[in-house]
Amino acid sequence: MKIIETNVLLGGGAFLGQHAVTLQSTLRNVASQEINPRATAYFYLVIETILRAYPVDGGSLMLHGDVLQMFIRACASSHLGGVDSDPDRVTVLYLAALARVFLSDPRVMDTLLPVQLASGTFHREELVDLYLAKFQIAGNGAHGLLLQVGGVDFELQSNSLTFEAETRNFHRNYT
C-alpha cells in the first residue's frame, strides 16, 4: 500500500491515468478482503491520498472500481446491525472516504443510495444517522461544524444536528 501511495504522490495525474485499471483492481481486491482494522488503516491512507490529490478523478476511479459500493454496503450493514459488520473504527474510515467523494461530486451519493440488504434498506437519512453515531464514537464529536453533502446541509453544534434536505427540515438532539 505504501508503494501505491508513493507512486500516486510522485507520479501525479499521469500515474493515475496510466494505471487506473490496475489501481481499481488492487483497491477492489483489498476492499473485498476481510482484513483487520490496523490493515484497513493502511489501506485508508492510500484512499485518502488519492482523494486528496484527485478529489473528482479519484472518486470516479473508486466508483468505477466498485470500491465505493463496498464501502457504502459495509456502512449499511453496520447501521442495520449486520452480523458480519465491520468494527466502528473501520466504518468511520469508510464514512470519511465517502464524505470526501460526496463533497467533490454530490451526484455520487445518488448513484450509491439506496442500498438494499437482506436486513433492510439504507437511505440518505440512515447515512446521516450513521455519520452522527460513528463519528461520536470515534471521538470526533460536533463543535460548530457546517458540512454539505449531496444537497443536505449539516450543521453540527454541541452534540446537536440540524440539517435541511430538499423538501424537509429535521432537528435531532444527540446527547
DRENPA-3360 file (N, C-alpha, C; in nm, 2 decimals, always signed):
BEGIN
1 = MKIIETNV = +0.08/-0.12/+0.00/+0.00/+0.00/+0.00/+0.09/+0.13/+0.00 ~ +0.20/+0.12/+0.07/+0.29/+0.24/+0.07/+0.34/+0.27/-0.06 ~ +0.37/+0.16/-0.14/+0.42/+0.18/-0.27/+0.32/+0.25/-0.36 ~ +0.20/+0.21/-0.35/+0.09/+0.27/-0.43/+0.08/+0.42/-0.39 ~ +0.08/+0.44/-0.26/+0.06/+0.58/-0.21/+0.18/+0.67/-0.26 ~ +0.30/+0.62/-0.25/+0.41/+0.70/-0.30/+0.40/+0.72/-0.45 ~ +0.36/+0.62/-0.53/+0.35/+0.64/-0.67/+0.24/+0.74/-0.71 ~ +0.13/+0.74/-0.63/+0.02/+0.84/-0.66/+0.08/+0.98/-0.63;
9 = LLGGGAFL = +0.15/+1.00/-0.52/+0.20/+1.13/-0.49/+0.31/+1.18/-0.59 ~ +0.40/+1.09/-0.62/+0.51/+1.13/-0.71/+0.48/+1.13/-0.86 ~ +0.39/+1.03/-0.89/+0.36/+1.02/-1.04/+0.26/+1.12/-1.09 ~ +0.18/+1.17/-0.99/+0.08/+1.27/-1.03/-0.03/+1.22/-1.11 ~ -0.10/+1.30/-1.18/-0.21/+1.27/-1.27/-0.18/+1.17/-1.37 ~ -0.06/+1.18/-1.42/-0.01/+1.08/-1.53/-0.01/+0.94/-1.48 ~ +0.04/+0.92/-1.35/+0.03/+0.79/-1.29/-0.11/+0.74/-1.28 ~ -0.19/+0.82/-1.23/-0.33/+0.79/-1.20/-0.40/+0.74/-1.33;
17 = GQHAVTLQ = -0.38/+0.82/-1.44/-0.44/+0.79/-1.57/-0.38/+0.66/-1.63 ~ -0.25/+0.65/-1.63/-0.19/+0.53/-1.69/-0.22/+0.40/-1.62 ~ -0.24/+0.41/-1.49/-0.25/+0.29/-1.41/-0.39/+0.27/-1.34 ~ -0.49/+0.34/-1.40/-0.63/+0.34/-1.34/-0.68/+0.20/-1.33 ~ -0.67/+0.12/-1.43/-0.73/-0.02/-1.42/-0.66/-0.10/-1.31 ~ -0.53/-0.09/-1.31/-0.45/-0.16/-1.21/-0.49/-0.11/-1.07 ~ -0.50/+0.02/-1.05/-0.54/+0.07/-0.92/-0.68/+0.03/-0.88 ~ -0.77/+0.03/-0.98/-0.91/-0.01/-0.95/-0.91/-0.16/-0.90;
25 = STLRNVAS = -0.84/-0.24/-0.97/-0.83/-0.38/-0.94/-0.77/-0.41/-0.80 ~ -0.66/-0.34/-0.78/-0.59/-0.36/-0.65/-0.68/-0.31/-0.53 ~ -0.74/-0.19/-0.55/-0.82/-0.14/-0.44/-0.94/-0.22/-0.42 ~ -1.00/-0.27/-0.53/-1.12/-0.36/-0.52/-1.08/-0.49/-0.45 ~ -0.97/-0.55/-0.48/-0.93/-0.67/-0.42/-0.90/-0.65/-0.27 ~ -0.84/-0.55/-0.23/-0.81/-0.52/-0.09/-0.94/-0.49/-0.02 ~ -1.03/-0.41/-0.08/-1.16/-0.38/-0.01/-1.25/-0.50/+0.01 ~ -1.23/-0.60/-0.08/-1.32/-0.71/-0.07/-1.27/-0.82/+0.03;
33 = QEINPRAT = -1.15/-0.80/+0.08/-1.09/-0.90/+0.17/-1.14/-0.86/+0.31 ~ -1.15/-0.96/+0.40/-1.17/-0.93/+0.54/-1.03/-0.91/+0.60 ~ -1.00/-0.78/+0.63/-0.87/-0.75/+0.69/-0.89/-0.69/+0.82 ~ -0.79/-0.70/+0.91/-0.81/-0.64/+1.04/-0.81/-0.49/+1.04 ~ -0.86/-0.43/+1.14/-0.87/-0.28/+1.15/-0.73/-0.21/+1.12 ~ -0.63/-0.26/+1.17/-0.50/-0.20/+1.15/-0.46/-0.20/+1.00 ~ -0.48/-0.31/+0.94/-0.45/-0.31/+0.79/-0.54/-0.22/+0.72 ~ -0.67/-0.21/+0.76/-0.76/-0.12/+0.70/-0.71/+0.03/+0.71;
41 = AYFYLVIE = -0.65/+0.06/+0.82/-0.60/+0.20/+0.84/-0.49/+0.22/+0.73 ~ -0.40/+0.13/+0.70/-0.30/+0.15/+0.60/-0.37/+0.16/+0.46 ~ -0.47/+0.08/+0.44/-0.54/+0.08/+0.31/-0.61/+0.22/+0.30 ~ -0.66/+0.27/+0.41/-0.73/+0.40/+0.40/-0.63/+0.51/+0.37 ~ -0.51/+0.50/+0.41/-0.41/+0.60/+0.37/-0.40/+0.62/+0.22 ~ -0.40/+0.51/+0.15/-0.40/+0.52/+0.00/-0.52/+0.58/-0.05 ~ -0.64/+0.54/+0.00/-0.77/+0.60/-0.04/-0.76/+0.75/-0.01 ~ -0.72/+0.79/+0.10/-0.72/+0.93/+0.14/-0.62/+1.01/+0.05;
49 = TILRAYPV = -0.50/+0.95/+0.02/-0.41/+1.02/-0.07/-0.47/+1.04/-0.20 ~ -0.53/+0.94/-0.26/-0.59/+0.95/-0.39/-0.70/+1.06/-0.39 ~ -0.79/+1.06/-0.29/-0.90/+1.15/-0.28/-0.85/+1.30/-0.25 ~ -0.74/+1.31/-0.18/-0.69/+1.45/-0.15/-0.63/+1.51/-0.28 ~ -0.55/+1.42/-0.34/-0.48/+1.47/-0.46/-0.57/+1.49/-0.58 ~ -0.67/+1.40/-0.60/-0.75/+1.40/-0.71/-0.90/+1.37/-0.67 ~ -0.96/+1.47/-0.61/-1.09/+1.45/-0.55/-1.20/+1.39/-0.65 ~ -1.21/+1.45/-0.76/-1.31/+1.41/-0.86/-1.27/+1.28/-0.93;
57 = DGGSLMLH = -1.15/+1.28/-0.99/-1.10/+1.17/-1.06/-1.08/+1.05/-0.97 ~ -1.03/+1.07/-0.85/-1.01/+0.96/-0.76/-1.14/+0.90/-0.72 ~ -1.24/+0.98/-0.69/-1.37/+0.93/-0.66/-1.43/+0.85/-0.78 ~ -1.41/+0.90/-0.90/-1.46/+0.83/-1.01/-1.39/+0.70/-1.03 ~ -1.26/+0.70/-1.01/-1.18/+0.57/-1.02/-1.24/+0.47/-0.92 ~ -1.26/+0.51/-0.80/-1.31/+0.42/-0.70/-1.46/+0.38/-0.72 ~ -1.54/+0.47/-0.78/-1.68/+0.43/-0.81/-1.68/+0.33/-0.92 ~ -1.60/+0.35/-1.03/-1.60/+0.25/-1.14/-1.53/+0.12/-1.10;
65 = GDVLQMFI = -1.45/+0.12/-1.00/-1.38/+0.00/-0.95/-1.46/-0.07/-0.84 ~ -1.58/-0.02/-0.81/-1.67/-0.08/-0.71/-1.63/-0.07/-0.57 ~ -1.52/+0.01/-0.54/-1.47/+0.03/-0.41/-1.57/+0.11/-0.32 ~ -1.63/+0.21/-0.38/-1.73/+0.29/-0.30/-1.85/+0.21/-0.27 ~ -1.89/+0.12/-0.37/-2.01/+0.04/-0.34/-1.98/-0.05/-0.22 ~ -1.86/-0.11/-0.21/-1.82/-0.19/-0.10/-1.82/-0.11/+0.03 ~ -1.78/+0.01/+0.03/-1.78/+0.10/+0.14/-1.92/+0.13/+0.19 ~ -2.01/+0.16/+0.10/-2.14/+0.20/+0.14/-2.22/+0.08/+0.19;
73 = RACASSHL = -2.19/-0.04/+0.13/-2.26/-0.16/+0.17/-2.21/-0.20/+0.31 ~ -2.08/-0.18/+0.34/-2.03/-0.21/+0.48/-2.09/-0.11/+0.58 ~ -2.11/+0.02/+0.54/-2.17/+0.11/+0.63/-2.32/+0.08/+0.65 ~ -2.39/+0.04/+0.54/-2.53/+0.00/+0.56/-2.54/-0.12/+0.65 ~ -2.45/-0.22/+0.64/-2.45/-0.34/+0.72/-2.43/-0.30/+0.87 ~ -2.34/-0.21/+0.89/-2.31/-0.16/+1.03/-2.44/-0.09/+1.09 ~ -2.50/-0.01/+1.01/-2.62/+0.07/+1.05/-2.74/-0.03/+1.08 ~ -2.75/-0.12/+0.99/-2.87/-0.21/+1.00/-2.84/-0.33/+1.09;
81 = GGVDSDPD = -2.73/-0.33/+1.16/-2.70/-0.44/+1.26/-2.66/-0.57/+1.20 ~ -2.59/-0.57/+1.09/-2.55/-0.69/+1.02/-2.45/-0.77/+1.11 ~ -2.47/-0.90/+1.11/-2.38/-0.99/+1.19/-2.24/-0.98/+1.15 ~ -2.21/-0.96/+1.02/-2.07/-0.95/+0.97/-2.02/-0.81/+0.95 ~ -2.08/-0.71/+1.02/-2.04/-0.57/+1.00/-1.90/-0.55/+1.06 ~ -1.84/-0.45/+1.00/-1.70/-0.41/+1.05/-1.70/-0.34/+1.18 ~ -1.59/-0.34/+1.25/-1.58/-0.26/+1.37/-1.60/-0.11/+1.34 ~ -1.64/-0.04/+1.45/-1.67/+0.11/+1.43/-1.55/+0.18/+1.37;
89 = RVTVLYLA = -1.43/+0.16/+1.41/-1.32/+0.23/+1.36/-1.30/+0.21/+1.21 ~ -1.33/+0.10/+1.16/-1.33/+0.07/+1.02/-1.44/+0.14/+0.94 ~ -1.56/+0.14/+1.00/-1.67/+0.21/+0.94/-1.65/+0.36/+0.93 ~ -1.58/+0.41/+1.03/-1.55/+0.56/+1.03/-1.46/+0.59/+0.92 ~ -1.36/+0.50/+0.89/-1.27/+0.53/+0.77/-1.35/+0.52/+0.64 ~ -1.44/+0.43/+0.63/-1.53/+0.42/+0.51/-1.61/+0.55/+0.50 ~ -1.67/+0.59/+0.61/-1.76/+0.71/+0.61/-1.67/+0.84/+0.57 ~ -1.55/+0.84/+0.62/-1.47/+0.96/+0.58/-1.44/+0.96/+0.43;
97 = ALARVFLS = -1.40/+0.85/+0.38/-1.38/+0.84/+0.23/-1.50/+0.88/+0.15 ~ -1.62/+0.82/+0.20/-1.74/+0.86/+0.13/-1.77/+1.01/+0.13 ~ -1.75/+1.07/+0.25/-1.77/+1.21/+0.26/-1.68/+1.29/+0.17 ~ -1.56/+1.25/+0.16/-1.47/+1.32/+0.06/-1.52/+1.31/-0.08 ~ -1.57/+1.20/-0.12/-1.62/+1.18/-0.25/-1.75/+1.26/-0.27 ~ -1.84/+1.25/-0.17/-1.97/+1.32/-0.18/-1.95/+1.47/-0.19 ~ -1.85/+1.53/-0.12/-1.82/+1.67/-0.13/-1.76/+1.71/-0.26 ~ -1.68/+1.63/-0.32/-1.63/+1.66/-0.45/-1.72/+1.64/-0.57;
105 = DPRVMDTL = -1.81/+1.54/-0.55/-1.91/+1.52/-0.66/-2.04/+1.46/-0.59 ~ -2.13/+1.55/-0.55/-2.25/+1.51/-0.48/-2.34/+1.41/-0.56 ~ -2.33/+1.40/-0.69/-2.41/+1.31/-0.77/-2.38/+1.16/-0.74 ~ -2.26/+1.14/-0.68/-2.22/+1.00/-0.65/-2.31/+0.94/-0.54 ~ -2.36/+1.03/-0.45/-2.45/+0.98/-0.35/-2.57/+0.92/-0.41 ~ -2.63/+0.98/-0.51/-2.75/+0.93/-0.58/-2.72/+0.80/-0.65 ~ -2.59/+0.78/-0.69/-2.56/+0.66/-0.76/-2.55/+0.54/-0.66 ~ -2.50/+0.57/-0.53/-2.48/+0.47/-0.43/-2.60/+0.44/-0.35;
113 = LPVQLASG = -2.69/+0.53/-0.33/-2.80/+0.51/-0.24/-2.93/+0.50/-0.32 ~ -3.03/+0.43/-0.27/-3.03/+0.35/-0.15/-2.96/+0.22/-0.17 ~ -2.93/+0.15/-0.06/-2.86/+0.02/-0.06/-2.96/-0.07/+0.00 ~ -2.99/-0.18/-0.08/-3.08/-0.28/-0.03/-3.01/-0.40/+0.02 ~ -3.03/-0.43/+0.15/-2.97/-0.55/+0.21/-3.08/-0.64/+0.26 ~ -3.05/-0.76/+0.30/-3.15/-0.86/+0.35/-3.21/-0.80/+0.47 ~ -3.14/-0.73/+0.55/-3.19/-0.67/+0.68/-3.26/-0.54/+0.66 ~ -3.27/-0.48/+0.55/-3.34/-0.36/+0.53/-3.28/-0.27/+0.42;
121 = TFHREELV = -3.34/-0.15/+0.41/-3.29/-0.05/+0.31/-3.22/+0.06/+0.38 ~ -3.11/+0.10/+0.32/-3.03/+0.21/+0.37/-3.04/+0.33/+0.28 ~ -3.10/+0.44/+0.34/-3.13/+0.56/+0.26/-3.03/+0.67/+0.31 ~ -3.05/+0.79/+0.25/-2.97/+0.91/+0.29/-2.99/+0.94/+0.44 ~ -3.11/+0.93/+0.49/-3.14/+0.96/+0.63/-3.06/+0.87/+0.72 ~ -3.06/+0.74/+0.69/-2.98/+0.65/+0.77/-2.83/+0.67/+0.76 ~ -2.79/+0.72/+0.64/-2.65/+0.76/+0.63/-2.61/+0.88/+0.73 ~ -2.70/+0.97/+0.74/-2.68/+1.09/+0.83/-2.67/+1.03/+0.97;
129 = DLYLAKFQ = -2.77/+0.95/+1.01/-2.77/+0.89/+1.14/-2.64/+0.81/+1.17 ~ -2.59/+0.74/+1.07/-2.46/+0.67/+1.09/-2.34/+0.76/+1.10 ~ -2.34/+0.87/+1.03/-2.23/+0.96/+1.05/-2.23/+1.02/+1.19 ~ -2.34/+1.05/+1.24/-2.35/+1.10/+1.38/-2.31/+1.00/+1.48 ~ -2.36/+0.88/+1.47/-2.33/+0.78/+1.56/-2.19/+0.74/+1.56 ~ -2.13/+0.71/+1.45/-2.00/+0.66/+1.44/-1.89/+0.77/+1.46 ~ -1.91/+0.89/+1.42/-1.82/+1.00/+1.44/-1.81/+1.04/+1.59 ~ -1.93/+1.02/+1.66/-1.92/+1.05/+1.80/-1.85/+0.94/+1.87;
137 = IAGNGAHG = -1.87/+0.81/+1.83/-1.79/+0.70/+1.88/-1.65/+0.72/+1.86 ~ -1.61/+0.77/+1.75/-1.47/+0.79/+1.72/-1.40/+0.91/+1.79 ~ -1.48/+0.98/+1.86/-1.43/+1.10/+1.93/-1.43/+1.22/+1.85 ~ -1.49/+1.22/+1.74/-1.49/+1.34/+1.65/-1.62/+1.41/+1.67 ~ -1.67/+1.44/+1.79/-1.80/+1.50/+1.82/-1.81/+1.64/+1.76 ~ -1.93/+1.69/+1.75/-1.96/+1.81/+1.69/-1.91/+1.93/+1.77 ~ -1.85/+2.03/+1.71/-1.81/+2.15/+1.78/-1.82/+2.27/+1.68 ~ -1.94/+2.29/+1.63/-1.97/+2.40/+1.54/-1.92/+2.38/+1.39;
145 = LLLQVGGV = -1.95/+2.27/+1.34/-1.91/+2.23/+1.20/-2.03/+2.24/+1.11 ~ -2.00/+2.30/+0.99/-2.11/+2.31/+0.89/-2.05/+2.23/+0.77 ~ -2.13/+2.14/+0.72/-2.09/+2.05/+0.62/-2.21/+2.03/+0.52 ~ -2.18/+2.03/+0.40/-2.29/+2.00/+0.30/-2.24/+1.87/+0.22 ~ -2.33/+1.78/+0.22/-2.31/+1.65/+0.15/-2.43/+1.62/+0.06 ~ -2.41/+1.62/-0.07/-2.52/+1.58/-0.16/-2.65/+1.65/-0.14 ~ -2.65/+1.78/-0.13/-2.78/+1.85/-0.11/-2.83/+1.86/+0.03 ~ -2.76/+1.80/+0.12/-2.80/+1.81/+0.26/-2.70/+1.89/+0.34;
153 = DFELQSNS = -2.75/+2.00/+0.41/-2.66/+2.08/+0.49/-2.66/+2.02/+0.63 ~ -2.54/+2.00/+0.68/-2.53/+1.95/+0.82/-2.47/+2.07/+0.90 ~ -2.54/+2.10/+1.01/-2.48/+2.20/+1.10/-2.47/+2.13/+1.23 ~ -2.35/+2.11/+1.28/-2.32/+2.04/+1.40/-2.28/+2.14/+1.50 ~ -2.35/+2.14/+1.61/-2.31/+2.23/+1.72/-2.35/+2.16/+1.85 ~ -2.25/+2.15/+1.94/-2.27/+2.09/+2.07/-2.36/+1.97/+2.08 ~ -2.32/+1.87/+2.01/-2.39/+1.74/+2.00/-2.54/+1.76/+1.95 ~ -2.56/+1.86/+1.88/-2.69/+1.88/+1.82/-2.67/+1.89/+1.66;
161 = LTFEAETR = -2.77/+1.84/+1.59/-2.76/+1.84/+1.45/-2.88/+1.90/+1.39 ~ -2.86/+1.99/+1.29/-2.97/+2.04/+1.21/-2.93/+2.02/+1.07 ~ -3.01/+1.96/+0.99/-2.99/+1.95/+0.85/-3.11/+1.97/+0.77 ~ -3.09/+2.02/+0.65/-3.21/+2.05/+0.57/-3.19/+1.97/+0.44 ~ -3.29/+1.90/+0.41/-3.30/+1.82/+0.28/-3.38/+1.91/+0.18 ~ -3.39/+1.86/+0.06/-3.46/+1.94/-0.04/-3.60/+1.98/+0.00 ~ -3.68/+1.89/+0.06/-3.82/+1.92/+0.09/-3.85/+1.91/+0.24 ~ -3.76/+1.87/+0.33/-3.79/+1.86/+0.47/-3.68/+1.92/+0.55;
169 = NFHRNYT = -3.73/+1.96/+0.67/-3.63/+2.01/+0.77/-3.64/+1.91/+0.89 ~ -3.52/+1.88/+0.94/-3.51/+1.79/+1.06/-3.43/+1.86/+1.17 ~ -3.46/+1.83/+1.29/-3.38/+1.87/+1.40/-3.38/+1.76/+1.50 ~ -3.26/+1.71/+1.53/-3.24/+1.60/+1.62/-3.14/+1.64/+1.72 ~ -3.16/+1.61/+1.85/-3.06/+1.63/+1.95/-3.00/+1.50/+1.99 ~ -2.87/+1.49/+1.99/-2.80/+1.37/+2.03/-2.72/+1.41/+2.16 ~ -2.76/+1.35/+2.27/-2.69/+1.38/+2.39/-2.61/+1.27/+2.44;
% end
